[in-house]
Amino acid sequence: MTKKEKISPVFKEEDRVLDLTLRPQSLREYVGQRGIKKNIEIMVGAAQKRKESSVEHILFYGGSGLGKTTLSYLIAREMNSKVRSVAGPSIKKSGDLAALLTNLKKGDVLFIDEIHRMNRTCEEIIYPVMEEFNLNLVIGKGPMARTMDLKIPRFTLIGATTRLALLSSPLRSRFGATLRLDSYNIEEIREIIKRSAKILQMRVKKEGINAIAQRSRFNPRIANRLLKRVRDFSDVQEENPVTEKTVEKALSFLDIDGMGLESGDRKILQALLDKFDGGPAGLQSISLASGEEEETIIEVYEPYLIQSGLLKRTRQGRVLTEKAKKYLKEEKKNGRT
């Protein structure tokens, strides 16, 4: 563990095995998002009652790490279907999309993560596929060009995005259901940590679970990642069972405080205070002052800073709250900033 490591909700390859291990195996095991679970249960139940091979196309949107991918796989499991997973940015040409679609079997789930980053040309090609399960391809150029229609087996397209506004209106309108994933509450995060600790064969005391939950940013992926870091620390230091003190010592290596804020968060807040007297300041200015990329600020840091009442977005720009100013003053006393 190093102080430079970021506990971000953005998925990392190194966590793939952990993510698959801790992923719920049924909707019953899935914690949180009750309204969405109920919607999915109704859609799946209705499709099964009508003896249909697939449910309607679904669009999930919400912050990173809230369970969009997990829910997509659970829908496939409930329908006894296979999942074909692809990232939106990797679909660059019509041929890429055609290869995906023509390899689908009846009832399959095609999961496109970061669907808002899919090539616009490919987006237009997928419209008739979503509506009529018919793929229209243009082969060749100029006078020699000809069209080819291919029938695609009935399947379910599930899109996931963190930036709903970046999806075109024609694409959004073709999904049968658009479901928003919200942040979790502290009780749900505790339940997730408790379940994950059991899978990882960890003994964690109640106060240890609470300590991790308080630092999780109310995000399941971050909670599980913190739990893994605590497990590493407790194994090396032979601190078993894990207590609140164990959690505090383990996460101090990552420079994560009691609110779940890390050095990157504090750097953004401090830049706003020092360079712009607390704001308002534009995103580009904050990016230059803090050394963090604009996309990283928007997707990784800003959601939780706003949620925790430390940052406000106004028409003029980002502004520090009084709570943030008090926080930074306290952190300065503790030698963190």
Secondary structure by P-SEA (a helix, b strand, c coil): ccccccccccccccaaaaaaaaccccccccccaaaaaaaaaaaaaaaaaaccccccbbbbbccccccaaaaaaaaaaaaccccccccccccccaaaaaaaaaacccbbbbbbcccccccaaaaaaacccccccbbbbbcccccccbbbbbbbcbbbbbbbbcccccccaaaaaaccbbbbbccccaaaaaaaaaaaaaaacccccaaaaaaaaaaccccaaaaaaaaaaaaaaaaaaccccccaaaaaaaacccccccccccaaaaaaaaaaaaccccccccaaaaaaaaccccccccccccaaaaaacccccccccbbbcaaaaaaaaaaaaaccc
